[in-house]
Amino acid sequence: MELSKNKRLEAERIAEQERLEAERRAETERLERARQKELQAIAAAKAKARNKKIAIAVLVCGAVFLASILIKAELARQEELARQEELANLEDAKTLTPKEIQNMEIGSSVLYGEFNGNPLEWIVLDMDGERALLIAIDCITERPYNDQYTEITWQTCSLRRWLNRDFYDTFTEAQKARIKETNVVNADSEEYGTDGGKDRVDKVFLLSVEEADRYFQTYGDRIAKFEGKAAWWWLRSPGGYNSDAAAVSTYGHIIVYGNRVYNEYGVRPALWINLEP
């Protein structure tokens, strides 16, 4: 009887242990499910936050990209306006306006025509009624007085041909219409008696020794530059020999004896223009 009771108590104890173990497992599983749910919620929140950041980053990048496009468009617009203004200025430089003609006086400067894509600036040397004598403010290029080393005068030198053909043709028809034909006097050299050649009628010419002395009364006034540096520039008068031509030095001295005609010196075109409307 006692043994039977003990067996019953042992069975109850084991049953209680199994019940408690089952409850513990159930609680553990519940807690694990809750933890997993919490982890999923945290992961979802992180993903949501990450997606929000990505969305914000995309919006910011889009805004920056759009802003950059707008800025580039504005810069392009401003560059185009500047280009149009520059073209307008270049176009203005090709003609003489009535105001420029009205304000023109000896010693003033004007823009007229262009060479190698740059406006040509001129000094007014003389005014005679309805015409004005202009000379390029600086050397526009460097060329020999004559392509070959030989006895030559202004009448037949290659520089005269270049000025009255190639250079003259850089002007528009409207500009050419203002450039007057000029009776160019080619006197013999006073110092050396060198033949000056025959007088010619030119559209474009170089100053003579006498004209360079008359129109530029100081050495400093005669100094001209080429590509930013003081340069020698040709005169049309003969030098000590007909294989030489007179020139102006980098210091503004008139070199009457001249230099060899094959030297490449600066070129300062001169021309008379009509001031009539």
C-alpha positions in Angstrom: 0.0 0.0 0.0 2.8 2.3 0.9 4.7 1.4 -2.3 1.7 2.2 -4.4 1.4 5.6 -2.8 5.0 6.3 -3.5 4.6 5.4 -7.2 1.7 7.7 -7.4 3.6 10.6 -5.9 6.5 10.0 -8.2 4.2 10.0 -11.2 2.7 13.3 -10.1 6.1 14.8 -9.6 7.2 13.8 -13.0 4.0 15.0 -14.5 4.5 18.4 -12.8 8.1 18.6 -14.1 6.9 17.9 -17.6 4.2 20.5 -17.3 6.7 23.1 -16.0 9.1 22.2 -18.8 6.3 22.6 -21.4 5.4 26.0 -19.9 9.1 27.0 -20.0 9.5 26.0 -23.6 6.3 27.8 -24.5 7.5 30.9 -22.7 10.9 30.7 -24.5 9.2 30.3 -27.8 6.9 33.3 -27.1 9.9 35.4 -26.1 11.8 34.3 -29.2 8.8 35.2 -31.4 8.6 38.6 -29.7 12.3 39.2 -30.1 12.2 38.2 -33.8 9.2 40.5 -34.3 11.0 43.3 -32.6 14.1 42.7 -34.7 11.9 42.7 -37.8 10.3 46.0 -36.7 13.8 47.5 -36.1 15.0 46.3 -39.5 11.9 47.7 -41.1 12.4 51.0 -39.3 16.0 51.1 -40.4 15.1 50.2 -44.0 12.4 52.9 -43.9 15.0 55.4 -42.6 17.5 54.3 -45.2 15.0 54.6 -48.0 14.1 58.0 -46.7 17.7 59.1 -46.7 18.1 57.6 -50.2 15.0 59.5 -51.3 16.3 62.7 -49.8 19.8 62.1 -51.4 18.1 61.5 -54.8 16.1 64.7 -54.4 19.2 66.6 -53.4 21.2 65.2 -56.3 18.4 66.0 -58.6 18.2 69.5 -57.3 22.0 69.9 -57.6 21.9 68.5 -61.1 19.0 70.7 -62.1 20.8 73.7 -60.6 24.0 72.9 -62.4 22.0 72.7 -65.7 20.4 76.0 -65.0 23.8 77.6 -64.0 25.4 76.2 -67.2 22.5 77.5 -69.3 22.8 80.9 -67.7 26.6 81.0 -68.2 26.0 79.9 -71.8 23.5 82.7 -72.2 25.8 85.2 -70.8 28.7 84.0 -73.0 26.4 84.3 -76.0 25.4 87.8 -75.0 29.1 88.7 -74.6 29.9 87.2 -78.0 27.0 89.1 -79.6 28.2 92.3 -78.0 31.8 91.6 -79.2 30.5 90.9 -82.7 28.5 94.2 -82.5 31.6 96.0 -81.4 33.6 94.5 -84.3 30.8 95.5 -86.7 30.9 99.0 -85.3 34.6 99.1 -85.9 34.1 98.4 -89.6 32.3 101.7 -90.2 32.6 105.3 -89.2 29.5 106.7 -87.5 28.4 110.3 -88.0 29.3 111.0 -84.4 32.8 109.6 -84.9 33.3 111.8 -88.0 31.9 114.8 -86.1 34.4 114.2 -83.2 37.3 113.5 -85.4 40.3 115.7 -84.9 44.1 115.6 -85.5 45.6 113.3 -82.9 42.4 111.4 -82.1 42.1 107.7 -82.8 39.4 105.8 -84.6 38.5 102.2 -85.4 38.2 101.4 -89.1 38.2 98.0 -90.6 39.9 94.9 -89.3 42.9 92.8 -89.9 43.4 89.1 -88.9 40.1 89.3 -87.0 41.1 92.4 -84.9 39.7 95.9 -85.2 42.2 98.3 -86.8 43.0 101.4 -84.8 44.2 104.5 -86.5 45.6 107.9 -85.6 44.3 111.0 -87.4 47.4 112.7 -88.8 45.8 115.4 -90.9 42.4 116.8 -91.9 41.8 118.6 -95.2 38.3 119.7 -95.8 36.1 116.6 -96.1 39.0 114.1 -95.9 41.3 112.8 -93.2 44.7 111.2 -93.2 45.0 108.1 -91.1 47.9 105.9 -90.1 47.8 102.6 -88.2 48.5 103.3 -84.5 50.9 100.4 -84.5 52.5 97.9 -87.0 49.9 95.5 -88.3 52.4 93.0 -89.5 56.1 92.6 -90.5 57.1 92.3 -94.1 60.1 93.1 -96.4 60.0 96.3 -98.4 60.6 94.1 -101.4 60.7 90.3 -101.7 64.0 90.3 -103.5 67.2 92.1 -102.7 67.6 94.4 -105.7 67.5 98.1 -106.5 63.9 99.1 -106.1 61.6 102.1 -105.6 58.1 102.5 -104.0 56.7 102.3 -107.5 57.6 98.7 -108.1 58.2 97.2 -104.6 56.3 94.2 -103.4 55.1 96.0 -100.2 53.2 98.5 -102.2 51.5 95.7 -104.2 50.6 93.9 -101.0 49.1 97.1 -99.4 47.0 98.0 -102.4 45.8 94.4 -103.1 45.9 92.0 -100.2 45.5 94.5 -97.4 43.1 96.8 -99.2 40.9 93.8 -99.9 40.4 93.2 -96.2 38.1 96.2 -96.2 34.4 95.8 -97.0 32.9 97.5 -100.1 31.4 100.2 -97.9 34.8 100.9 -96.3 36.6 100.9 -99.6 34.1 103.5 -100.9 35.5 105.9 -98.2 39.2 105.3 -99.0 40.3 108.0 -101.4 42.9 107.6 -104.2 46.0 109.6 -103.3 48.7 111.1 -105.5 51.7 109.7 -103.7 54.8 111.8 -104.3 58.1 109.9 -104.4 60.8 112.4 -104.1 64.5 111.6 -104.5 66.5 111.3 -101.3 67.6 114.8 -100.2 70.7 113.4 -98.4 71.9 110.9 -101.0 70.2 111.8 -104.2 68.8 108.3 -104.5 66.1 107.9 -107.1 62.6 107.9 -105.5 60.9 106.6 -108.6 57.8 107.9 -110.2 54.8 109.4 -108.4 51.9 106.9 -108.1 48.2 107.0 -107.3 47.5 104.7 -104.4 44.7 103.8 -102.1 47.1 102.7 -99.3 50.7 103.8 -98.8 53.5 104.4 -96.4 54.7 107.7 -95.1 57.7 109.3 -96.6 60.7 110.6 -94.7 59.4 114.2 -95.0 55.9 113.1 -93.8 57.2 111.1 -90.9 59.2 114.2 -89.8 56.2 116.6 -90.3 53.5 114.6 -88.7 55.5 113.1 -85.8 57.5 115.9 -84.3 59.1 113.9 -81.5 61.0 110.6 -81.3 58.4 109.2 -78.8 55.5 110.0 -81.2 57.2 107.9 -83.9 57.6 104.8 -81.8 55.3 102.0 -82.9 54.9 98.5 -81.6 54.4 95.0 -83.1 53.0 92.3 -80.9 53.6 94.5 -77.8 57.2 95.4 -78.5 58.7 98.5 -80.1 59.5 97.7 -83.7 61.3 99.2 -86.7 58.8 100.3 -89.4 59.2 101.1 -93.1 58.9 104.4 -94.8 58.4 104.5 -98.6 61.4 106.8 -99.3 64.6 105.4 -100.8 67.7 105.0 -98.6 71.4 105.6 -99.3 71.1 103.1 -102.2 68.1 101.9 -104.1 68.6 98.5 -102.5 67.8 100.2 -99.2 64.6 101.9 -97.9 64.2 104.5 -95.2 62.7 103.4 -91.9 61.9 104.5 -88.3 63.9 102.7 -85.5 62.6 101.3 -82.3 63.6 104.6 -80.6 61.7 106.7 -83.0 64.7 107.9 -85.1 64.2 108.4 -88.8 66.9 106.3 -90.5 67.4 108.2 -93.7 70.2 105.9 -94.9 67.8 103.1 -94.6 68.2 99.3 -94.3 68.2 96.4 -96.8 64.9 96.0 -98.5 64.7 92.3 -97.7 64.5 92.9 -93.9 61.1 92.2 -92.4 60.1 95.5 -90.6 56.8 96.7 -89.3 54.1 98.0 -91.6 52.0 101.0 -90.7 49.5 101.6 -93.5 48.4 105.2 -94.2 45.4 106.3 -96.2 43.1 109.2 -96.8 39.4 108.7 -96.1 36.4 110.6 -97.3 34.4 112.2 -94.4 31.4 113.2 -96.4 28.1 111.4 -95.3 
